[in-house]
Amino acid sequence: MEDLDSPIESVQAGMAVSVMPRACSSAEAEYGVLAGARGFSVYVSTDAHPWQPGDHVVIACGALGRRVAALARFREYADDNALFTRQSPWRPFNRRVLDRYPVSLGATFGKTGASVPATITDISAGGAAVLLDSTPDFVRGPLTITAGSRQITIASAVVGGHAEDAGIVLHLRFEDANPDAAIFLGGLIGDIISGMTFEAA
């Protein structure tokens, strides 16, 4: 966010949105959908109402793994939208700042008919580490995550991995996600922070 020479990006209505206090971690984000961005005004469709006029935030938009972000200040609530004033250009969001949380979640990785069972051992809003019995013969595919009665599928790609005694750990980057997936991840991370535990099936 501080690199003034980084390329300026654009956003479109319908993108998944997370709104984070500037001084806090991404885990404290609220989630919604970008309703519009006109000039310096950014409209976020959300049921959340935690902001007060003048609050400074970071707004991140777009598919997980390819997000852009801008500094903004909250102005007001209007109907089902939260209205912010953008204070910087849209720039690529640095996923390395996303907090990672240890978990034990049941999952499958890969397309139907070729998917392999997996256990997610840590997760963030930008990716996950998964434990497999062996290395699959593909490096990209849907990751289906199960947490209690909830389930979501997110397009993912392998960006690294290593062997452990228990099996193969692959590091996955979330390549694309619709707003429902972003909301699912936000709720899941919030549950993890609040102390709720999930056991892999």
C-alpha positions in Angstrom: 0.0 0.0 0.0 2.9 2.4 0.5 4.5 1.8 -2.9 3.4 4.9 -4.9 5.0 3.4 -8.0 3.0 0.2 -8.0 0.4 0.0 -10.8 -3.0 1.5 -10.3 -5.8 -1.1 -10.6 -9.5 -0.9 -11.2 -12.5 -2.5 -9.6 -16.0 -3.6 -10.7 -19.4 -3.9 -9.0 -20.1 -7.5 -7.8 -16.5 -8.1 -6.5 -16.1 -9.7 -3.1 -15.1 -7.1 -0.6 -13.4 -7.1 2.8 -13.1 -4.0 5.0 -10.4 -3.9 7.6 -9.4 -1.3 10.2 -6.1 0.1 9.2 -4.4 -0.8 12.5 -5.8 -4.3 12.9 -5.3 -7.7 11.4 -7.2 -9.0 8.3 -9.0 -11.4 10.7 -11.1 -8.4 12.0 -12.5 -7.7 8.5 -16.1 -7.3 7.7 -17.3 -8.8 4.4 -19.7 -7.8 1.6 -20.0 -7.1 -2.1 -18.9 -4.0 -4.0 -22.1 -2.2 -5.0 -20.3 0.5 -6.9 -17.2 2.8 -7.1 -17.7 6.2 -8.6 -14.9 8.7 -8.3 -13.8 8.7 -4.7 -17.0 7.1 -3.4 -17.0 3.4 -2.7 -20.3 1.6 -2.0 -20.2 -1.7 -0.1 -23.3 -3.9 0.2 -23.1 -5.5 3.6 -25.2 -6.4 6.7 -22.4 -5.3 9.0 -22.7 -1.9 10.7 -19.5 -1.5 12.9 -18.1 1.7 11.5 -18.5 5.3 12.7 -18.1 8.4 10.4 -14.4 9.1 10.0 -13.2 5.6 10.7 -10.1 4.8 8.6 -10.1 1.4 6.8 -8.5 -0.7 4.1 -11.0 -1.9 1.4 -9.8 -5.0 -0.5 -11.8 -6.1 -3.6 -11.8 -8.9 -6.1 -11.2 -12.6 -6.3 -9.1 -14.1 -3.5 -5.5 -14.4 -4.6 -5.9 -11.5 -7.1 -7.2 -8.7 -4.8 -6.6 -5.0 -5.0 -7.0 -2.6 -2.1 -7.3 1.1 -1.2 -7.2 3.3 1.9 -10.6 4.8 2.7 -12.6 6.6 5.3 -16.2 5.7 6.3 -18.9 8.3 5.6 -22.3 6.9 6.2 -24.8 4.1 5.9 -27.4 4.4 3.1 -30.0 1.7 2.6 -28.1 -1.6 2.5 -24.8 0.0 1.6 -21.9 1.4 3.6 -20.4 4.4 1.9 -16.7 5.1 2.0 -14.4 7.9 0.6 -11.4 6.4 -1.1 -8.1 8.0 -0.1 -5.6 6.2 -2.3 -5.5 4.5 -5.7 -6.5 0.8 -6.0 -3.3 -1.2 -5.8 -2.4 -4.9 -5.7 -3.2 -6.3 -2.3 -0.2 -8.0 -0.6 -1.5 -11.4 0.4 1.7 -12.0 2.5 0.1 -9.9 5.2 -2.8 -12.2 5.6 -2.8 -14.0 8.9 -2.7 -17.8 8.9 -4.6 -19.9 11.4 -3.9 -23.6 12.4 -7.0 -25.8 11.9 -8.0 -29.4 11.2 -10.6 -29.3 8.5 -11.9 -32.0 6.2 -11.5 -31.2 2.5 -11.0 -32.6 -1.0 -8.7 -31.2 -3.7 -9.3 -31.7 -7.4 -12.1 -32.1 -9.9 -15.0 -34.5 -9.4 -13.8 -38.1 -10.2 -10.1 -37.2 -9.7 -10.3 -35.5 -6.3 -8.2 -36.6 -3.4 -9.1 -36.4 0.3 -7.2 -33.8 2.3 -6.9 -32.2 5.7 -6.4 -28.5 5.9 -3.8 -27.8 8.5 -3.8 -24.0 8.3 -5.8 -21.4 6.4 -5.9 -17.7 5.6 -8.1 -15.5 3.4 -5.6 -16.1 0.6 -4.8 -19.8 0.7 -4.3 -22.9 2.8 -1.9 -25.7 3.6 -3.4 -29.2 3.0 -2.1 -32.6 4.1 -2.4 -35.4 1.6 -1.4 -39.1 1.6 0.6 -38.6 -1.6 1.3 -36.0 -4.3 -1.5 -35.6 -6.8 -0.8 -35.6 -10.5 -2.3 -32.1 -11.0 -1.3 -28.7 -9.6 -4.6 -26.8 -10.0 -8.2 -27.6 -9.1 -11.1 -26.9 -6.8 -10.6 -27.2 -3.0 -13.8 -28.2 -1.3 -13.8 -27.2 2.4 -16.1 -28.6 5.1 -16.5 -26.8 8.4 -19.3 -28.3 10.5 -22.5 -28.1 8.4 -21.0 -25.6 6.0 -19.2 -26.3 2.8 -17.6 -24.2 0.0 -15.5 -24.8 -3.1 -12.7 -22.5 -4.1 -10.5 -22.7 -7.2 -6.9 -23.2 -6.0 -3.4 -23.7 -7.3 -0.3 -25.4 -5.8 2.5 -22.9 -5.0 4.7 -25.1 -2.9 4.9 -28.2 -0.7 7.0 -30.5 1.4 7.1 -34.0 2.9 6.2 -34.7 6.5 6.0 -38.0 8.5 2.2 -37.8 8.1 2.2 -37.3 4.4 2.6 -34.5 1.8 1.8 -30.9 2.7 0.8 -28.7 -0.3 0.6 -25.0 -0.1 -2.4 -23.7 -2.1 -3.2 -20.2 -3.3 -6.9 -19.4 -3.7 -7.2 -18.3 -7.3 -10.8 -17.2 -7.5 -13.7 -17.0 -5.2 -17.2 -15.5 -5.4 -18.6 -13.3 -2.7 -20.2 -16.4 -0.9 -16.7 -18.0 -0.6 -15.2 -14.8 0.8 -18.0 -14.6 3.3 -17.6 -18.3 4.2 -13.8 -17.7 4.8 -14.4 -14.6 6.8 -16.9 -16.4 9.0 -14.7 -19.5 9.4 -11.6 -17.4 10.4 -13.8 -15.5 12.9 -15.0 -18.8 14.4 -11.3 -19.9 14.7 -10.4 -16.7 16.5 -13.3 -17.0 18.8 -12.1 -20.4 19.9 -14.5 -22.7 17.9 -12.8 -25.9 16.8 -13.4 -28.0 13.8 -12.2 -31.6 13.4 -11.4 -33.2 10.1 -13.9 -35.9 9.1 
